[in-house]
Amino acid sequence: MTLPNGDSNSVAGDSGDDLDDTSSVGSGSNADTSRSGTPTLRRKGRNKRRRKKTPAPVKMGYKFVCYLKEDHGQPIFGVQFNQHLRDGQPLVFATAGNNRVSVYQCMDDGSIKILQCYSDPDPEENFYTVAWSYDTETGRPILAAAGSRGVIRIFSLATMQCVKHFIGHGNAINELKFHPRDPNLLLSVSKDHALRMWNIRTDILVATFGGVEAHRDEVLSTDIDVEGTCIVSCGMDHSLKIWKLTTDIMLSTINQSYTFNPSRAVRPFPTVQQNFPDFSTRDIHRNYVDCVRWLGRFILSKSCENTIVCWKPGLLNQTELKHNDTNVTIIHKFDYKECEIWFMRFSLDYWQKVLAVGNQQGRTYVWDLDISDPAQARCSTLTHPKCVAPIRQTAFSRKGNILITVCDDATIWRWDRVAQQ
Amino acid sequence: MPQKKKDCLGVDKPVSEVQADHELFLQAFEKPTQIYRYLRSRNVLSPIFLQRTLYYMRGRMSRSHKNRMSFKLDCLLDKVTQKSERQNERPASYLNIAFTGFHDDKLEGVCGDVARVETFIVKMCHKKRKESSAPLMQVSVGTQDVNINPSEGEGGGGCGRNACLSIPTHNFTSSNGHQVKSYVLVFRVSLVHDQENAGEPVVKRRRVGRSASQDSQDSNIPLISTNAINGDSHGGVGSTYAGELVMFDRHGRCLLTPGQYELMLELQAGETTQLCKSSPKKNASWESIDTLKFDGIFNNIPVLKFTLNWNSENSTSVIERPRLRPLKPLDVVLANSASTKPKPQGVASPEAPQLVLYQFVYNNNSRQQTEARRDFHCPWCSLNCMALYSLLKHLKLCHARFTFTYVPHPKGARIDVALNECYDGSYAGNPQDLVAMPAGFAFSRSGPTRRTPTTSVLVCRPKRPKPSLSEFLEQDDDFDLPRSYILGHNRLYHHTMTCLPIQPHELDEDSEGEHDSEWVRQKTQMMIDEFSDVNEGEKELMKMWNLHVMKYNFVGDSQIPLACSMFLESHGTELLRKSLYRNFVLHMVSLHDFGLIGTGVVYKCILHLQNKMQDPSVQKQLAASWEEQRRSSKKLFSSYNGSSSSFVSPVKQESTCSSATSNGLTEESKSSPTKSNVVNKKCCVQ
């Protein structure tokens, strides 16, 4: 195990655990010091702190708890916690890999229990992504999954059935996201260069985001901001695009999608064909952009360049999006190592205080974002001798106390946060 | 079954050859058979359709819809009131029971003696949730004396008037207390003399005996049930026998049809009478007619004989004891049900079951095995198809992995079964089923569902041909199939823009072939906006003109004059409002320069536009913009070297100036393009 800066604080060692190798390594600076913004200052500060009390408190300590392997042996591409379950309710997450969608529960004793598993009748199906929502009438959980066949499947976990499916995408679906305000609106991004927004309650395609000014290659990832006003999408064309959801046509179409009665209507539903994003940039990354998340008004995005970039469209003080704006402001870069393959997703916890990404060697990098200056974000590395396959996606529980990572060798890893010192 | 093969190739063949042949047989038929076995059990557990609703399975449909023919909505209320009345009124106002005798072989010696019969009505109430047992109410309705073992020849069995019991039917009305489930008549016979019962039969049986009455209906066979237990009697005052008779079944139908009854009694263990000890369903067993010997049974068991009828008057007269007729064998003896259900119709096949030979042909038609069946059950589903036609239709439609050919056979029918080489597993039904949500009826796993609605255009509606076995005979290749009466293809179409499947009701709507979709218009405007060497007024005009041309899709030079006049018609006023007069004139001149329009057209168009200027509202607007531009141009010219931001103004100003002066407009406007161009260039250079 190589430590980023030569100095480290092994939490496992501190807590006197037997798990020597399965430790999380905290380091004050980013993994790659050459690219980190202010190395000198921070190192000084940390040294001071270290002198004061040893060992230095490692805020973001995650400890390996258990791992399990799905029997298909194929890569698991997606993992998501059900963030709609609150404190006191079970910690449930779902994984997508091969033609399976599996639902697990994190037990209090540190184990992982499988609850349900759905298998697509087509053995060729390869699920890439899952997303959680709930039935607005019954409050029961809903799980959406999609993958290489381009079919979105909606599972009702209470009845243990695939209750709905949506076809329409011309190719594989790379990511699914539910609208944060309206649990019936599902956003899907596809290899067919387009995004689609579905109303899963009324089975209506609300909008497609694609066409002349949209992505020119596979769309790989998307996110909707917490207020549900903007979509950001990214893809293989190296570009990131922002689409407003607050335009009159979008708002009225979303409303109409609830009242539209397809059996009475003569014409098909007037799906919005959005060809023009409200902002577009190719200046952030020089390769496939395979993951993007909103962080307040900022955007976190990554490419296969060993860095997660925190940036915002326009100038730093600019609040409005401009269509032909060529300005972007880069706030910070979170650097890490050995992650040059694409389709590697990072994740934030529900309160957006922790950021985690895995690399192709099976290491997980965790940053604590609960700081005033992004330059202070401290990185810790989670390693396990058996975890050597590329980590496709990570997921935090709602409180951020459990981190699940999924790998190419069908393994699922559970890391629990160790008590803050 | 295919596996249970009957080798018809001969027994002399060596074992290995037989085995090899069996292998070939399995190779051909094993897999489809396994699939159909699986489907069979799935259909049993959760059917996706009901066999009886298929038109060729009429034999399995037990319901007839005869009532529907005469049904009228207005009669609905009448029917309900009639029904409730019928429930209230009993066959008559009195239930008369005339006891004719108490028979017990053990009591030979006491012939001529008298037994006392006490009759009770027991009301069985509905069990409430918290009660452990159903509440019972017992009411005594009378005590009679009955002769013991009266001889057949005797006239009156009972002792005078006492042998008759009349129960007013208001005792049985269910209108008052709906919670009463049923009424049971309980007879308790007590003997004055003590009697040893060593020889009591141990058989614990129930019988559905049909009374020898003339009018008992099939559906209302009276039940006579007793428990004969081997009880040791107390050496007390008297032995007590008890028997019970259920009056109404669970649907409230009266089970006691008028007639003569022989009720088997049971020796009570003591004075404490247990009523309605067990439900008839317990201890029930099937018995065949052969083992039933009525004479013996009725001889060994104490029997209370009486005549029961419903009458309007209280009968107290002595009834003549009937003579028993020889018992006829029962056609159905049901030992475990309180009331026999009506026999389902159509159980018997319309055609007499005959030999059905299945001939399995395999290995390129070179080998065959035969299996015979004597009924019309499907070998894969074990579904009783009732008739040969239904069977063949079922095989053909539900087991498409095989081909079935019907060959008439002297002993019945022969069906040649072979593997269907053309079977590809694709779904041949309504393609909407594949995309419908919730999953269409072909793919529903939660029981039968509604069909996915579809709309088709019927081009003809031939009558469905009469069911005939000839359709299963081997067909020639040139056999012409019945003409499809649905126009078009059995295909699923998709919307061009959204790729969503087109719903049947959307098929007529064709709006997607338009060439000026919204995004093209938007993109055109954005591209025009991006020009850097064109002023804003020109951009505006170019947008209007281009969108106009795109909308009407003018394709030839000869259409340009038309395009111009249409443009003025639709955009003329807007043009003037935006102060684009001179830009339009310039455009006309350019068109003329390129030889697309003649001078006449230019003249006419400009005249047209000037006519539009006469509109007072337009004039007002023009004047206002002229004022504004004059002010801004003053500013502009005063600080000419200053801001380049308002470089548009000069053109607009000039154009409005010219438009404001109505005289000599043509010449001025004709000369204006050069001017405006000059100004433009100036601005652009800046």
Interface residues (C-beta under 8 A of the other chain):
Chain A: Q161 V163 K164 H165 I167 G168 H169 G170 D203 L205 T208 G211 V212 E213 P262 S263 A265 V266 R267 P268 T271 Q273 N275 F276
Chain B: V435 M437 P438 R445 H495 M497 T498 C499 L500 P501 I502 Q503 H505 E506 D508 E509 S511 S517 E518 W519 Q522 K523 M526
